[in-house]
Amino acid sequence: MEILRCPLCRAELSLRVERKEGEEIIAGMLTCTGCRTTFPIADGIPDLLPPGDRD
């Protein structure tokens, strides 16, 4: 988490964990502390694409 930054404005990201297996975060949400954009975490992988570019 220390090195992750918002790809849009470079602010820090806060983490909300929805599901965890051991130390691995399986599902959750990253939220930018600057622009407030949210990035989902699914199957252990954060989707850091801008919201308009996601499937």
ROTI-785233 format. One line per 5 residues: number of its first residue (from 1); their letters; for each residue x, y, z of N, C-alpha, C, O. Coordinates in pm, whole numbers, plus 32768, in hexadecimal, padded with zeros to 4 digits. Example, Ala and Ser with C-alpha at 12.3 -4.5 7.8 and 13.67 -1.06 7.14 Angstrom:
<nodes>
1) AS) 8527/7DC7/830C/84CE/7E3E/830C/8528/7EB6/830C/8590/7EB4/834E ~ 8505/7F1F/82C4/8557/7F96/82CA/850A/8003/8313/853D/8072/8324
</nodes>
This chain:
<nodes>
1) MEILR) 8052/7F88/8000/8000/8000/8000/8056/807E/8000/802A/80E7/7FD1 ~ 80CF/8075/8034/8123/80ED/803B/8148/8122/7FB2/815A/819A/7FA0 ~ 8155/80C8/7F50/8182/80F6/7ECB/810F/810D/7E6A/8123/814B/7E02 ~ 8096/80DC/7E89/8025/80F0/7E2F/7FF3/8180/7E36/7FE7/81B9/7EA2 ~ 7FD6/81B8/7DC2/7FA1/823F/7DB9/7F31/8240/7D52/7F2B/81EA/7CFA
6) CPLCR) 7EDA/82A1/7D5C/7E6D/82B1/7CFB/7EA9/82CB/7C71/7EFE/8324/7C63 ~ 7E7F/827F/7C0C/7EB5/8296/7B86/7E83/8317/7B47/7EB9/8343/7AE1 ~ 7E1D/8355/7B81/7DE5/83D0/7B49/7E26/844E/7B83/7E4A/84A9/7B39 ~ 7E35/8452/7C08/7E69/84CD/7C47/7EE5/84B5/7C9D/7F1E/8515/7CD2 ~ 7F10/8437/7CAC/7F88/8410/7CF7/7F7B/8420/7D8F/7FE0/841C/7DD5
11) AELSL) 7F03/8432/7DC3/7EEF/8438/7E54/7EF2/83AA/7E8D/7EEF/8349/7E42 ~ 7EF9/839F/7F11/7EF8/831D/7F53/7E71/82D9/7F43/7E0B/831A/7F2C ~ 7E72/8254/7F51/7DF7/8205/7F4A/7DD9/81CA/7FD3/7E34/819E/801A ~ 7D5A/81CB/7FF8/7D32/8187/8074/7CF3/8102/804E/7CB9/80F3/7FE2 ~ 7CFD/80A1/80A7/7CD3/8019/808B/7C5C/7FF2/80E0/7C5A/8009/8159
16) RVERK) 7BF7/7FB5/80A1/7B86/7F77/80E8/7B85/7EE3/80C0/7B73/7EC2/804B ~ 7B99/7E8D/8121/7B9E/7DFD/8107/7B13/7DC1/8117/7AD0/7DD6/817C ~ 7AE7/7D77/80B2/7A67/7D31/80B8/7A7A/7C9C/80D0/7A28/7C5C/8112 ~ 7AE6/7C64/809B/7B04/7BD6/80AF/7B9A/7BC0/80AE/7BE2/7BF7/805A ~ 7BC9/7B6F/810B/7C57/7B56/811A/7C6E/7AC2/8130/7C1F/7A81/8175
21) EGEEI) 7CD8/7A8B/80F7/7D01/7A00/810E/7D90/7A05/8140/7DEC/7A21/80F2 ~ 7DA5/79EA/81BF/7E29/79F9/81FA/7E50/7A8B/81F5/7E07/7AE0/8228 ~ 7EC1/7AA8/81B8/7EEF/7B33/81A9/7EC5/7B71/8124/7ED9/7BE9/810F ~ 7E8B/7B20/80CA/7E66/7B52/8045/7DDA/7B8F/8045/7D7B/7B53/8079 ~ 7DCF/7C05/800C/7D4D/7C47/7FFC/7D10/7C15/7F7A/7D47/7C29/7F0F
26) IAGML) 7C9E/7BD3/7F85/7C5B/7B97/7F11/7BF8/7BF9/7ED3/7BEE/7C01/7E58 ~ 7BB0/7C43/7F26/7B4C/7CA3/7EF4/7B4D/7D1E/7F4D/7B61/7D16/7FC6 ~ 7B36/7D8F/7F0E/7B31/7E0C/7F59/7B2D/7E83/7EFC/7B06/7E79/7E88 ~ 7B56/7EF6/7F32/7B4E/7F72/7EE7/7BC2/7FCC/7F10/7BE2/7FD8/7F86 ~ 7C01/800A/7EAD/7C63/8073/7EC6/7C1F/80F8/7EA5/7BE0/8105/7E3C
31) TCTGC) 7C2C/8159/7EFE/7BF0/81DC/7EE8/7C5D/8246/7EEF/7CAC/8248/7F4D ~ 7C60/829D/7E8C/7CC2/8309/7E89/7CA1/8370/7EF4/7C2E/839B/7F00 ~ 7D06/8396/7F42/7CF1/83FB/7FAA/7CEC/8488/7F6F/7CC7/84E7/7FB4 ~ 7D12/8497/7EF0/7D0F/8519/7EAE/7C90/852D/7E5D/7C3B/857D/7E83 ~ 7C84/84E6/7DEE/7C13/84FA/7D92/7B9A/84A3/7DB3/7B31/84B1/7D75
36) RTTFP) 7BA8/8447/7E15/7B3C/83F0/7E46/7B0F/8386/7DE1/7AA6/8349/7DF4 ~ 7B5C/836F/7D77/7B3D/8304/7D18/7B50/827D/7D5D/7BAC/826D/7DAD ~ 7AF9/821D/7D3F/7B04/8198/7D7B/7B35/8134/7D13/7B16/813D/7C9D ~ 7B83/80D3/7D45/7BBC/806A/7CF1/7BA0/7FE5/7D34/7BCB/7FCF/7DA5 ~ 7B58/7F8A/7CF1/7B35/7F0A/7D2F/7BAA/7EA9/7D34/7C06/7EAF/7CE2
41) IADGI) 7BA5/7E50/7D95/7C02/7DE0/7D9F/7BAD/7D63/7D8F/7B52/7D4C/7DDE ~ 7BCB/7D12/7D2B/7B80/7C96/7D13/7BE3/7C24/7CF8/7C43/7C35/7CAD ~ 7BCB/7BB4/7D36/7C23/7B3F/7D27/7CB4/7B61/7D48/7D11/7B29/7D0D ~ 7CC7/7BBD/7DA8/7D4D/7BE2/7DD4/7D95/7C46/7D7D/7E09/7C66/7D96 ~ 7D52/7C79/7D15/7D91/7CD4/7CB5/7D4C/7D5C/7CB7/7CD4/7D64/7C9C
46) PDLLP) 7D96/7DC8/7CD7/7D5A/7E4D/7CD1/7D4D/7E7C/7C3F/7DA9/7E6A/7BEF ~ 7CDA/7EB7/7C1F/7CC2/7EED/7B99/7CDA/7F85/7BA1/7C82/7FD0/7BCB ~ 7D51/7FAF/7B78/7D76/803C/7B82/7D5C/808B/7B01/7D92/80F8/7AEF ~ 7D09/8052/7AA9/7CE2/809C/7A31/7C7F/810A/7A58/7C31/80F9/7AB6 ~ 7C82/817B/7A11/7C1D/81E2/7A29/7B90/81A7/7A15/7B7E/814E/79C1
51) PGDRD) 7B2E/81D6/7A61/7AA7/819B/7A5A/7A6E/818F/79CC/7A2B/812C/79B0 ~ 7A85/81EC/7975/7A51/81E7/78ED/7A93/817F/7894/7A60/815F/7829 ~ 7B06/814B/78BF/7B51/80EA/786F/7B3D/8059/789E/7B78/7FFE/7864 ~ 7AEC/8044/7904/7AD6/7FBC/7939/7A6A/7F77/78E7/7A18/7FB8/78A6 ~ 7A6C/7EF1/78EA/7A05/7EA2/78A3/797E/7EB5/78DE/791D/7E7A/78AE
</nodes>
